[in-house]
């Protein structure tokens, strides 16, 4: 017979206004925390009563205390931040939320703080600050491009660089591209749209458009990088898994003086034609250990989109693993 480890813990918070913000409207934040931790939470004024498994209660107390301290430090805790914080502490109860959430990368025109939401995102930001070339590799929704864009916009507004260059491969470039209507800019624009979306999420449309017309921000397909040397620039190559080996080498040799480059991609989502090698996969193999280059790897636990995205990635990983295992078993049977 298992011993019942349920416990009850009472915690009181000193500031009523901060308590109200922590609890959320109609205690929605508390309900979110209770669900994430598998415990019951009752609020009586600025006092909370936590009830559940002893370990879960201790973890919830840790989470509530650290979220309260974030609010005291002036950080605006959003509902999604609670999910990320709960995930962090479930992975490592000694994690310090302040070290991650208070590392503000950029404050948007809407006064929204862009900060890392996981240890890997924090490592990524620190790598971009310290290295001239950073590779961010991992699944969709982990903030690879978004955080790189925030770092680029911050560097431009602070005068650290004179220009931002955003580029992506146009995978369908070639015969099919010629059938699309419009000039070349119109044809490649759909491939670059995610970069525009991230940019416009950080600064007003009028300001972004003005900087683009001045040449301070450039968005172009990777083919446009050939023959150039990019000095005093912050360069982002997105969806790099769809570059060929030749394109990747060409891109990496464009980096000039006082420039920083960030390369992002997901090596499990290569859309190149059969027989073409991914430049990202190759660079991941041959550039390890080169001084001045950092590789940061993300996993599904770093996903900062809708909670379903993480579950979708997990489901596909399990499906792929099962299919590979079935193929292996079929091969073993054929060989008998």
CORSULMO-V311797 format. One record per backbone hydrogen bond with DSSP energy under -1.0 kcal/mol. NH is the residue of the N-H (numbers start at 0). CO is the residue of the C=O. If there is no record, write none. Layout:
BEGIN
nh = {NH/NH}
co = {CO/CO}
END
This chain:
BEGIN
nh = {6/8/10/12/18/19/20/21/22/23/26/27/28/29/30/31/32/33/34/35/36/37/38/39/41/43/46/47/48/49/50/51/53/56/57/58/59/60/61/62/63/64/65/66/67/68/69/70/71/72/73/74/76/81/82/83/84/85/86/87/88/89/90/91/94/100/101/102/103/104/105/107/108/110/113/121/122/123/124/125/126/127/128/129/130/132/133/134/135/136/137/146/147/148/149/150/151/152/153/154/155/156/157/158/159/160/161/162/163/164/165/166/172/177/178/179/186/187/188/191/194/195/196/197/198/199/200/201/202/207/208/209/210/211/212/213/215/216/217/219/221/223/224/227/229/231/233/234/235/236/237/239/241/242/247/248/249/250/251/252/253/255/259/260/261/262/263/264/268/275/278/281/282/283/285/286/289/292/293/295/297/301/302/303/308/310/311/312/313/314/315/316/317/318/319/320/321/322/323/324/325/326/327/328/329/330/331/332/333/334/335}
co = {51/49/47/45/14/15/16/17/18/19/23/24/22/22/26/27/28/29/30/31/32/33/33/50/48/46/43/10/41/8/39/6/4/52/53/54/55/56/57/58/59/60/61/62/63/64/65/66/67/68/70/69/74/77/78/79/80/81/82/83/84/85/86/87/91/96/97/99/101/113/113/111/201/107/105/117/118/119/120/121/122/123/124/125/126/291/260/293/262/295/264/142/143/144/145/146/147/148/149/150/151/152/153/155/154/154/231/231/215/233/217/235/169/173/175/176/182/183/184/187/191/191/192/193/194/195/196/198/198/203/204/205/206/207/208/209/210/210/163/165/167/220/221/224/253/256/162/259/164/261/166/263/238/239/243/244/245/246/247/248/250/229/232/131/234/133/236/135/265/272/242/277/278/279/281/282/286/289/132/134/136/298/299/140/305/306/307/308/309/310/311/312/313/314/315/316/317/318/319/320/321/322/323/324/325/326/327/328/329/330/332}
END
